[in-house]
Amino acid sequence: MAQLSDDCFAHGGRLMRVDEARELLSKAITPVTGTEPVALHAALGRILAEDIVSPVDVPPAPNSAVDGFAVFHADLDPYEETRLPVVGRVTAGQQDLPAARPGAAIRIFTGARLPDGPDTVMMQEDCIAEGDAGDEHVIIKPGIRKGANAREAGEDVAKGSVVLQRGQRLRPQDVGQAAAVGRREVVVSTRLKVGLFSTGDELREPGQPLEAGAIYDSNRYTIHALLIGLGCQVNDLGILPDRPDVVRSALDEAKADHDLLVTSGGVSVGEEDHIKAAVEALGKLHLWRLAVKPGRPIALGQVGRIPFVGLPGNPVAVVVTFLTIVRPLILRMMGGRDAPPHVFRVRAGFDHKKKKDRREWLRAHLVEDPTGALTAQKFPREGAGILSSLVAADGLVELPEDLTRLEAGAMVDFLPFSEVTQ
């Protein structure tokens, strides 16, 4: 198991802009996972650990893009219909091809290899076929350009080209591309082993009786789902009681079997916040104060040499902090490329005031205006503990540090959850 360098999360303790935090992580974090070959059926969502170079041209030979007739373009009258005899027939996958000659057409089907000679394919819908087998002719309309509907060898992928790059996370189309160049398996990063736990005597597992003063532990289930979505191997260590000896022992034991330890809450200066003391006793802890809302505090450190992430306790702050800070951290630990998610420009359907020098993410859903353009509508309540606001939202409106007032109708950046939760 590879490990990060000592004190890789150290910083000055001041309020940090989110871009600065991401830059620090990109420089300090190195991959810690190994590699393994997996079959293509098991490759979805995994991080590629090799460049995929095509050993073949795709397609490997010229072929037809449509059902129709393969012809020599020089035989066609540019102004009048052309009548040609049909001297052969080619289907997809056929190996023995009929001989083509100028002044004649070949009946051909989609994906079939073009015989030597013909350089253009006329769609059958634009042709009139006459006669029967052995005495068949085709009438071709004028005006088709040379090379139409004829795919060249290597038109999609040239032999020797890199079709997929090391570090990218494989999507369905990427898996298909690997198959298209003949790969049955690919080398990917091994799954990051993450130990996940909660602490707090007030927490209860869903389904248990809920007495006064107790709450269900939703954060651990939210984080678990986010980690699984990133391709991690998650070990749910459950809820730890507010006992310093139990917390410390659990952390000490967990460091032997995991690449990363994650929790939420329990890292402030309260008397019952035992995570902070346990991490500091077993390793190092740095409380990052980020200039963001929601989710300003985040704890980053090491238990021994194993990285530790302490997320905020409020559900919305947990999700926002995970998506903006922890997600790129985890991808980098698995060898993924630093590729920021795509944001989209939409119109704001609300007014909003914010503090300068702080980045904010507002929960919002999208609606179409009468012109069909998308407008972001903000959730009416902004509390960091309102998990239902994330359920009702399609994503987050991102407001930059220098903005202090947003007026309805202005264009804003919108981050869809679909960009960062799968």
N, C-alpha and C positions, 0 to 999 in steps of 0.2 A: 504494500500500500504506500503510494507516494504521499508526502506530507508538505504542508506549506511552511515557509520559513518562519522563524520566531518573530512575534510582534508584527506580523504583516498588516494588522489592522490599526496600528498606532497612528495617531494624529494629534493636533494641538488642543483638542477639546472645545474649540470655538464652534459657533454656528456655521455649518457648511452648506453651500449651495449643492443641489442635487447633481448637477453636472460635474462638480468637483469631486463628489463622492464616487460617482461612476468612474471617473478618470483614475482616481486613487485605486479602486478595485481592479481596474483593467491592468494596471501596472504591477500590483502586488500579488494578484492571484494567478496561479499557474495550474494546469491540469493535474489532477491527483488520481484519476482513474486509469485503468489499464485498457487493453483492447481485446476484442474477441470477434471471430467470424460468426455471422448469423445468416440464416436463410432469408431470402427476400420477403417471404410472408411474415417474418418476425422483425423486419427492419423499420417499420413505420414509427416515426417519432424518435428514433435513435440518432445519435450524432456520429456522422461519418468520420472515420479515423484514417482514411486514405483518399487520394485522388482517384476517381474512376476515369480511366483512359479507354476510349473505344478501340477495340482491336479490328473493327470492321467499318466499312461505309454503311450508313443507314440512309436510304435503302441501299442494299448491296449492288443493285443493278438498276438501270432505267426501267420504270414501270408506268402503268397508266393510273391516273387519278380518278378516272370515271369509266363507266360502261360506255363503249362507243366503237369507233373505227380508227385504227392507226393508219396514217397516210404520210406520203412525202409531200411536204408543204409546197414544193415546186410544181406539183401536179395540179394544184388547185387554181381555178380561174378566180381572180380577185373580184370580178364583177358579176359573173354568172354562176349558176349552179354547175357542179362538176359531177359527172356520172362515172363511177369506177367499178370494175369487177372486184368481188371479194374472193381472195385466193387462200384464205386460211382463218383459223380460229385459235385464240389463246385464252386460257383461263388462269386464275391465280394459282400459283404453285406448279404449273405445267413446266416440265423440263425440256422436252423436245419441241422446239419452236418451228413453225412453218417458215419457209423461205419467203422473204418479202422482195418485191421488185417495184421499180418506178412504174407508175401508171396503174397500180392496183392498191386495194385496201385490205387490211387484216381486221377481222372482227376481234375485239379485245374487251376484257372485263376488268373491273377495278382491282388494282393490285397486281395484275398480271404483268410479267416481264415483256418489255418491248423487243420485238425481233430487231436484228441489225438493219438499219436503214431508215425506217419511218421515224419522223421527228415531231409529229403533231398528232393529237388525238381529238377527234370530233365527237362530242357527246351524242349518244343515240337519240336524244330528244330533238336534236337539230338535224337529224338525218332521215331519209326515206329509204327503207330497205325494199328491194324488189327481188322477185324470183325465189327459187328454192335452192336447197343445197346442191352444189355442183354447177348451178347457173344463177348465182346470186350477184346482184349489183347494189350499190348504195349511191344515193344522190345527196351531195354535200352542199350546203348553203355557202355562199361567198362571205368573206370578211373575217375569218378566223385568223389569228396571228400565229406566226411560226412558233412552235414549241408549246402551244397551249395544251394543258392537261397531260403533259408528259413530264414525269418526275425524273430528274437526273440522279445518277448514283451519288451518294453522299450529300444529297440535297438537305437532308435533316441533320445528319452528323457525319463529319469527315473522319476517316480512319486516323487514329493518333491524337485526336482532340480530347481535351479534358471535358467531360460532360457533367460531372459532379465533383465538387471541391471538398477537400478535407475540412471538417469543422461545421459543415452545414447540417441542420436538422432535417431529417428526411420526411418529406411530404408524400402523399400518394403518387403525385406525378413524378417525383424523384425515384420512387421505387420502380415505377413503370419505365423510366429512362434507363435505369440499370438493367432491367430485363431486356430492353430494346437493343442493348449492345452485348447481350449474351451472358450477363452475370447471373449466376444462381444464388450467390451469397455475396455479402459485402463485409468489410471489417469496420466495426463500430466501437465507440468507447463503451466500456462496461458501465453498468448502471451505478450511479452514485448511491452509496448506502447511507441512509439518513435515519438517525434516531430522533424520534419526535415524542415530546411529553409535555404535560401541563403540570402546574403545581397550584395548590389552593384547597383549603378545607371546605370552601364554599362551592366547589365544582362537583357536579354529578354527571354520571354517564346518561345519555338519552335513554329513556325507558325506566329509569329508577324513580322512586318516589321523590317529590320535590318539596321539601319542607321550607318553612319561612326562612329567608336569608340565603337560600341556596339557589344556584343557577345551573342550567345545563351547559356543559363544556362544548360550545359550538366552534370555538377557534381551532381546536385541535383537528376537528373534522374538516374545516375549511382549508387549513394548511395541508393536511394529508391529501386532499383532492388536488390542490395546486402542485404539490410535489409529484404525485402520480402523473399529472398532466405533463410534467417536464421529463418523464421517463425515469424518475428515481426509484430505487428500491427502498421502501419505507418500512421501518420497524416502529410500530405504535407502542410506546412504552407506558401509555396510560396516564393516569393522574397521580402525582406524588403528593403526599400530605405535607402540611406546613411544619416539617420537622427537619432542622438543619442536618442532622446526621443521616437521615434517609435520603435527602436531596443530594448531599455530597457523595454518598455511597453509590447512588444510582448514576450520577454523572461519571464517577471514576470507573465504574464497571462498563458503562456504555462506550467509553472512548476506545476500548479495545476492538470493537466490532463494527465501527462506523467511520465513514469519511466526513460526516458533518452531523452536528447536534443542533436541534432547533426547538425552541419553545416560544410561548407568548406570555407576557406579563412576568412579574416576579423579579425584575432587575432594577427597581428603583431603590430608594434609601429607607423604605419603611421597615419596621421591626420584623414583619412577617415575610419580607421579600428575601427569601433564602437563596435564590438562584445566584444573585450577584456575589454573595459571600462565598458560595461553593465554587463558582468559576474562578474567582480570584485566588482561592486557596489552592486550586488544582492547576492553575495556569495563569492566564492574563485576560483582562476584560477592559474594553474601551467603550464608553458610552458616547455614541455619536449624536450630536444635536443637529439635526438637519433642518434647513430653512424651508420646510414643507408643511403643508396642512392638507389632510390630517396625517399624523404619524411622525411627529418630530423626533421622539427618542427611539433609538435602535441600538442594541448592544451587540458588539462584534468582538470576538475574542477567541481564545483557544483553551480547551481542556486538555492539558498535556500539550500535544502537538496537533490535536484534532480541532478544526474550526468549530466555533459556536456562534449561533445567531439567536439573539433574544429579541423577539418582535414585541411591539406594544400590546397592551391588553385589550384595547377597544377593537371590536370586530372590523370596522371600516378601516381603521388605521392599520390593522394587520394586513388586510388585502392590498391597500395602496402601497404600503412599505414593501411587501413581498414583491409586487409586480414591478416596482421601480428600482429597488435595490437588490433584493435577494434573488430574484429570477436571473438577472445577468450574472450575479456571483456564481450561482449554481451551474449555469450553462458554461461559464468559463472553467469551472472546476472539472467539468466533463469534456473539456476540449472544444467547446463550441465557439463559433466566431462571435465577435462583438458586433452584432447586427441589431440596431435599435428597432423596435416595432414601428410599423407604419401608423402615422396619424393622418387624419383627414380633415380638410377645412370644411366647416359647416357654419351656418349662421346661428348666432345666439338668440334665443327667444326669451331672454331675461336680462335684467340689470343686476349688477353685482359690484360691491366694493371690497377691496382687499388691501392688506398691508404691503408696502413696498419691500423689496428684497426677500420675498418669500414666494415660492412656487405653490400653487394650489391646484388640487384636483377636485372637481365638482361632479357629483353623480348626476347623470342626465340620461334621458331617453330621446330618441329621434322621432320626429313627426314630419310628414310631408306638408309643405305649404301649397296653396292653390296652383303654383307653377310647377310643382313636382320637386322643388329643391328641398333639401333636408334642413330642418331646424332643430337645435338642441334645446330641450326643456329641462330645467334644473329640478331636482327633487326638492319638495318644499321645505324639508327639514335637513339641517346640516350636521347634526350630532354624530360624533365618531362611533357611538355605540349603536346606531340604528342599522342593523344588518339588513333589514327589509328594504332599505334604500338601494342596496346593491342588487337585490333581487329585481326591483322595479326598473333598474337602469340598464341601458344598452352599453354603457361605457363611461368614460371620464372626460370631461372638458378640462384641458390643461391650460392654466393661466400662468404666464411667465413672471419672473421676479420684478421686472420694471413696470408692470401694469398695476395701476391702483384703482381704476374704475372701468367697468365694462358696461356698455350700453346695448340694449336689445337691438339687433340688426347687424352688429359687428361680426366679423368673421373670427372664428376661434378654432383651435386645434382640438380634435376629438379622437380619443383613443378607444376603439371598440374592444370590449372584453375578449372578443374572438381572436384578437391579435396576440393576446398575452396569457390566455388560460388554456391553451392546448398546444 
